[in-house]
Amino acid sequence: MTPRDRLDILIDAPGWAASFDDIEALCRRAVDAALAASPAEGRDRPISLLLTSDETMRRLNASYRGQDKATNVLSFPAEADDGGVEIQGGEPRLLGDIAIGLEAVLREAEDEGKSPDDHVCHLIVHGTLHLLGYDHDDDTEARVMERLETQVLAGLGVPDPYEPLMERDR
């Protein structure tokens, strides 16, 4: 499978194209970097990415997480019924879906003094790592996931997104 086949991107909010020079290339770079950096199973499976609005994110968050509010990123890992990675015809099973809300990306980037490109890269890397099984439910898991995110983002030229948070906590 080529890197282009690995990621299916659906843009359903018009502001994405106006807010980013080449959002599809940015998404592909971020997903490829996250997949390459992780030793987790499933790195060769395709991913679906929805670039959408905060309103759609609110509906998804309410439906799947019971939280009636917009959020910046949601990840939905796909589970294979038989534990395998192949389906009929030899096509790889989907690793999962990621959804990202435009208004949240732009608002958070401005509030945190980050470029929108850097922030959307972070959210895509974060979502991809969730699909690979990483999580942040407890402090230990969070440290592992954040360390890997930081490494992946550094390779993309994106500053550590957690450093400002750590500086504030001191």
Disulfide bonds with the S-S distance in Angstrom:
none
